[in-house]
Every structure is written in structure tokens, then in C-alpha cells.
Amino acid sequence: MITYNKTLIEYFKLNDTEFKKLLNKEFEKSNIASFIQFMDGFFRKLGLISVTVKPIEGARWDGQYTLSNNNLFSKEPGDILVTNIPLYRKEAENKLSEVIIELLSIVNVNEIKKQII
């Protein structure tokens, strides 16, 4: 998921919100060399279990993410398709990254701190 990962890395590089600062600080404290691996583990702690694109129709894809029962996003748990419309893979990854960024923007930083610390 090259496009998705690149978009999220660029998003977190800005370090301009409380959430981004927290995530970057936790990454610096970790022993994980890959930001993507760290980010995936961090997201799991928030209840975002998995993020992927899956084939829908021929060479078309859709983004999908899975939330746990105790996710911090105040959303129903389970598998959620992003668009339900078949897209080219790069478009599906772009849309998925937009949706994940939007999801992360609604989470309460104080709740994150309680969950991870």
C-alpha cells in the first residue's frame, strides 16, 4: 500500500496537532525502526485493527478498515468498506488514507493517552 503509506507519512510529518505530536513522540520513544510498523501498532491500540485495499471487480479495488469492539472512534465495530465503488488501486488507497485521516481527527487525545500509557 505504497500510496496509503506515503500519504500517512506526509500527514504525520507536519506534527501540527496534538495527536500528531503524541504519535511522533511515541514513535521516537519506541524501538521500532519503521514508522509504518509503529503506526500500525499504534492504530491497533486505538481500535483500528486493520487497514487494507481489497479487490472488488477485476482490476478495481476498494479500501477497507476494521474497528475493534472497544475502538476510540465512537463507531460501530467491524469491517467497513470505504466507498463500495470499485476504483483503481491508487485511487482506492488515496480514498482510504483520506478516510483514516478523518477518523483519526475525531479521536479524543486524552482518551488516546489513557489507552496507550
C-alpha positions in Angstrom: 0.0 0.0 0.0 2.6 2.5 -1.2 0.2 5.4 -1.8 -1.6 5.0 1.5 1.6 4.8 3.5 3.2 7.7 1.7 0.1 9.9 2.4 0.0 9.0 6.1 3.8 9.6 6.5 3.4 13.1 4.9 0.4 13.8 7.1 2.2 13.0 10.3 5.4 14.8 9.3 3.6 18.1 9.7 3.4 17.5 13.5 0.9 20.3 13.8 -1.8 18.8 16.0 -1.8 17.3 19.5 -2.5 13.9 18.1 0.4 14.1 15.6 2.8 15.3 18.2 1.7 12.4 20.5 2.2 9.8 17.8 5.6 11.2 16.8 6.7 11.4 20.4 5.7 7.8 21.0 7.5 6.7 17.8 10.7 8.4 19.0 10.4 6.5 22.3 9.9 3.2 20.6 12.5 0.7 19.4 10.7 0.2 16.1 12.7 1.3 13.1 9.8 1.5 10.6 7.3 4.3 11.1 4.7 2.3 9.2 5.1 -0.7 11.5 4.9 1.6 14.5 1.8 3.4 13.1 0.0 0.1 12.6 0.6 -1.0 16.2 -0.4 2.5 17.5 -3.6 2.4 15.5 -4.4 -1.1 16.9 -4.2 0.4 20.4 -6.9 2.9 19.3 -9.1 0.1 18.0 -8.2 0.4 14.3 -7.3 -3.2 13.8 -6.5 -3.3 10.1 -6.4 -1.2 7.0 -6.2 -2.6 3.5 -7.4 -2.4 0.0 -9.2 -5.4 -1.5 -10.0 -6.4 -5.0 -13.7 -5.7 -5.8 -14.0 -6.3 -9.5 -11.3 -7.2 -12.0 -8.5 -4.6 -11.6 -10.6 -2.5 -9.4 -10.3 -2.1 -5.6 -11.9 -0.6 -2.5 -10.4 0.4 0.8 -11.4 -1.4 3.9 -10.7 -0.9 7.6 -11.7 -2.9 10.7 -12.6 -1.5 14.1 -12.5 -3.4 17.3 -15.4 -3.5 19.8 -13.6 -1.1 22.1 -12.4 1.4 19.5 -11.9 5.1 20.5 -13.7 6.5 17.4 -17.2 6.0 18.8 -18.0 3.9 15.7 -19.6 0.5 15.3 -17.0 -2.3 15.3 -16.4 -4.5 12.3 -15.2 -4.3 8.7 -16.1 -1.1 6.9 -15.7 -0.6 3.1 -14.7 3.0 2.2 -16.6 3.6 -0.9 -18.4 0.5 -2.1 -17.4 1.6 -5.6 -14.6 -0.2 -7.5 -11.7 2.1 -8.0 -8.2 1.8 -9.5 -5.8 0.7 -6.7 -4.1 4.1 -6.3 -7.5 5.9 -6.1 -8.7 3.3 -3.5 -5.5 3.9 -1.4 -5.9 7.7 -1.7 -9.6 7.4 -0.6 -8.6 5.0 2.2 -5.9 7.4 3.5 -8.4 10.3 3.5 -11.0 8.3 5.5 -8.4 7.1 8.0 -7.1 10.7 8.5 -10.6 11.9 9.0 -11.2 9.1 11.5 -8.0 10.0 13.4 -9.0 13.7 13.5 -12.1 12.9 15.6 -10.5 10.9 18.3 -10.0 12.5 21.7 -6.3 12.8 22.6 -7.0 12.4 26.3 -8.7 9.1 25.6 -5.6 8.0 23.5 -3.3 8.9 26.4 -5.4 6.7 28.7 -5.4 3.9 26.2 -1.6 3.8 25.4 0.0 5.0 28.6 
